């Protein structure tokens, strides 16, 4: 639990810092008209109900004025040059011809503080393997939803929102080499998050994950497992964020398996350093991370894994639809061969997301204020160890 203690302390620090900054007198803030005075502030887009949009435009933490001009068949945000220099192409954003189509929805696509809730529904193809699967690879379809929302006065004071989501996956439709049963698996994730905003570039999230299994692993058992997952990061610019994310187990499970005996499953603690990059306003987000799993192997001598590596990407197609993918890998500490093959764990996911609120796109690495920060748990974010394999 040492990983969770570090991340929980950091998460509490970020929330307290955010609340203190929000409560500071407005007179202390530098005037928005001076790009030099606001160079260290991350300013996000604001909603505008009228056809003429005026707001703050982020350019590597330099603020300039911006206005929209509407052309036939598309809407284009045009930002004039300022004392901070020309606005790079990364902050020029075009929207047109998508399912949300109207000028109001165009404002939503670039306005990071609206709407006050966000819902992601998705369907994905998953391929994964864990220590509990011996040498078997699982394949199937996963569907789910992830909801984020503001919390009224609490969000006004702290910038903290709430998220909750769940998914169901069905794998091995034709059975496995150790049984004919289809494997069904569900995940539930809920907790709190805070994204970077005009007051602070810090981001933080804390959620609890639940894994619900039926015919799980080579023994086809039904363990229910839980872990805490936390993230703390800082937006160094409008396009880059660095930080830490990790997981710490809360609940394991033990079953008496015929011909094998007492079998235990437990989540694997892990800690990772990540880099999140926004490629252009309204465009793709990518993240990569490297980390270490806990070193104690359940029920056996030696270490569990040598290192962790992962990458994820989300590519909006328009205001409603986005493609996403996830790859994670835990390299075993054992040498290549039968032992190393049994201790290897990995996950590959690719899918399509639907956003009913027309908020699949965002302008900066900060994202949408009330869009869930923490991804829904799956076999890439929730690794499992066992004493029998």
N, C-alpha and C positions, 0 to 999 in steps of 0.2 A: 504493500500500500504506500510505499515511499514515493512513487511516481504521482499518485493521486494527491498526496499532501502538498507537494510542490505546486501542482497545477491549481489546486483549490485555493491556496494562498495567493497565487498570482491572479486568479479570477476575481477574488474578493478585492484585491488591490485595484484592479482596473475599474470595477463597479464603483468603489468609493471615490476614486479619482474623478470618474465621470460625473458623479453626483456633485462633488465639490466644484467642478468647473461649470456645471449648469447653474449652480446657485450663486456664482460670482456676479457682481454688478455688471450690467450691460455697458455702463459708462467706461469700464476698464478695457473693453474690446477695441482693437484698432479700427480706424475707419475703413470701410470696404472700398473706398475710392482709391486707396493707395496700395498698389501691387507690392511695393517694397515692404510696407508694414504688415501685410497679410501673407508674406511668403511662407510662414511656418504653420499655416492653418489649412486644414483640409475642408474645403467648402463643397457642398453637394448641391445638385439641382433642386429647384423648388417648383411646385406645381403652379400652373397658371391657367385659370378657367377661360380666359379670353383668347382670341386668335393671335393677338400680339403677345409674345412671350418674352419676359425680361427676367433675368436671373443671374446667378453667379456661375462663372465658367471656370473650371479647374484646369490649370496648365502647370503641371509640376509644382503645385502648391502656390502658383501665382494666379490671382483673381482678376478677370477682366469682365466687361459687360458682354452680353450676348443677346441676340434677338433672332426670331425665326422669320423666314420668308417662305411663302407657300407658292410652289410652282405646280403647274398642272400635272397630275399623276404622281406627285411625290411631295414630301415635306422635308425641307432641309434646314438645319440649324447652321447659321453663318456667324462666326465670331470675328469681330474686327481686331486688327493689331493694336497693341498697347505698349506701354513703356516696358513691359516684360518681354517684348519681342513677339514675333509671329506665333499664332497658335498652331501647334503641330497637328498633323493629320489625325493623330490618335484621338483628338477631341472634336473632330468633325463627324457628324452623325446624320445618316439619312434613313428615312423610313417611307415605304410606299408599297402599295399593292398587296399587303398582307391582310389577314382575316380581321384585324382590328381597325385598319383603314382610316378612321376619322382623325381629324386634327387633335381632338381631345385625347385619343389613344396614343397619338404620337407624343404628346406631352407626357403621358404616363411612361412611355418607353425610355425617356431621358430623365424623368423625375424620380430621384432616389428615395424621396420621403412619402410617396403615395403609390398604391393605395395603402390603407391601414392594415391590410392582411394580405397574405400570399398563400396560394395553394399550388403545389406541384403534384400532379398525378403522372404515373409512368408505367411503362411495360419494358422489360429488359430480358435479354438472354444472358444467363449466368453459366460460367464454367469454373469449377473450384475444386480444390482438394485440401484436406486438413490431415492432421496427425491421426485423427480418429478413423480415417478412411483406408488405412493401410496403404495400398498402392492404387486404389480406385480413384477415378476422376468423375465428378458429378456434373451433369448437364441438365438444363431445364429453363423454364420460363418463370419470371418473377414479376408481380404487379403490386403497386402500392400507391400511397399518397403521403405527403408531408405538408403540414399546415404551420404557418407562422403568423403571429398577430401581436399588436401592441397591447399594453396592459393599463391603458388609461393614465391616471395620475402617476402611477409607478414609472411608466415609460417616460412621461414628461419630466420626471425628476432625475431619472438615472439613464435613460436611453435603452433600458433592458426590455426585451420582448420575450414571448413564450412560443415554443414550438412543440408539436406532437405529430407523430406519424406512425405508420405501420405498413408492412408488406407481407405477402404470402408467395412462396415459391414452391413449384412442383418439379421434382428432379427424378432422373433415372426411370423414365416412363416404361422402358422394357426390362427393368430390373437390373441387377448387378451380378458379378461373378460369385457373390456370396449370398444371393437371395433374389426373389422375384418381386419383392414389395417396392412400390413407388415411395420415394422419400418426400415428405411434406415438411416445410419449414417456414416459420413466421418470425418476424422481428417487430418490436415496438420500441420507439425512441421518443422520449419527452424530456424537456428541460428549458433552460433559459439561455439567452444569448444577448450580445451587444455588438453592434457594428460601428466602424469608424464614422464620425460625423463632424460637424463644424467645430465642436468643442474639443474633440480629441481624436487622434489617429489610432487609438487602441481598439482592439477587437477581442472578445472573449466569449466562450460558450461552455456550458456544463450540462450534460444530459445523462440520463440513465438508459441503458439498452437492455432489452430482454430478448433472448433467443428461445423460441418454442419449437420443439422437434418431435417428429414422428418418423420412426424407422431411420434413426440417425446413425451414421457410421457403419462399420463392418459388422457390428452386433445388432443393428436395427433396433436400438433402444429409443426412449423418449425423454431425455434429460431436458430440464428447464434451467437456463443459465442467465446470469445477469452481470453487467459491468457498468462502471462509471467511465465516461469519456469527456475529456476537457480539452479546450484549445485556448491559447493566449497568443496574440500576435500584434504587430504594429505596422500600419501602412506608412512606408517610408516615402511614398510618392503616390500620385493618382493611379499608377499602374503596377505597383509592386508592394507586396506585404510579406513579412517574414515572421516566424514564430515557432511555437512548440505545440504539439498535440500528443495526447497520450491516453491510455486506458488502464484501469485498475479493476480487478475482479471484485464482485460483491457476493455472488452466489454460485456454487458448484452443485454437482449432483452425483449420487452414488447409486448403482443398481447391482443386484446379484445376477450375473449373467451365467446361464447354463453352460457347463463344461469349462468355464473360464474362472468364475469366482467374482469377488467384489471388484467392480469396475467404477472408476471415478473420472468425471470430466470437470474441467474448470477453465474459465477464461484466462488468457495469457496477458499478463501485464506488459505494457510497451510504452516507449517514449520516443518521439520523432521530432526532428527539425524539418520545417517545411518552408517552401517559397511559393507564393501565389502571385500569378502575373495576369494582368488584363491586357489583351493584345490591342484593342482599340475600343473607343466608345461604342457601346451597343454590340460589341463583338465577343469573341471567345474568352473564356477564363481557363487557365491551366494551373495545376499545382503539382509539385514533386516533393517527395520527402524521403529522408533516410533516418533510420533509428536503430534501437536495440530492443530485443525482447528480454523478459526476465531470464535469469540464468539457471534457476532451479528447475530441473526436469521432474515431473510428477512421477513418484514411485520408482525412479531409476537414478543411477549415479550419472554424473556428467552434466554438461550444460544442454540447454534446449535448442536455442538458435544462435547463429553467429551475428546476423544483422537483418534489418528489414529495409525494403525499398518499395516505393509506390508512386503512382502518378494518376492524375485524373484530369478530365477535360469536359467542359460544357460549351457547346457551340449553338447559339440561337439561330434558328432558321427564319423566324419572324417574331412578332410579339407573343404569339401563343405557343409555338413549338420550338423545341431544342433537342439536339442530340447530345448524349453524354456517354462517357466511358470511364472505366476504372481498372487499374492493374495493380496488384499488390503481390509481394513475394517475401517469404521468410527463408533465408538460406540456413540449412542445417549446420550444426557444429560438427556432426560426424563426417568422416571421410566419405567420398563417393563410393557407392555400393549399396547393398541391401539396407544397412542402417541409415545411411544418408537419405535414401529414397523414401523411407518410412517417416522421417522427421521433417521432410520438406512440406511447406504449406504455401498455397498461392490462390489467387482469384482473378478472373477476367469477367468484366461486365460491359455490355454495350446496350443502349436502349434509347427510347424516345420519351421525352417529357411533354406534358400538356399543362399550360398555365391559364386557367379560366379567367384570371384577372388581367390578362394581357401584360404580364410583367416579366417575361422571360429575359428581357435585355436590361442592362444597367450601363451607366456612363463611366464608372470608375471601379477600381478594385474594391471599393467599399460596398458595392452592391446595393440592393434595396434595403431600406431600414428595417422592414418587418418580414423580409424573406428569411426562412430558416437558415441559420448559419451552419449548423452541424448537419452533415449528410445523414440520411437514414442508415441505421446499422445494416450490415450484410456480412458475408463471409470474408470480405477484405478488411473491414474495420473491427471484426469480432473474431479473433483467433482462439482456438480451443486446444488444450492439451489433455492427455489421458494417460493413465498408468498401464493400460493394456493395448498393445498394438503390435 
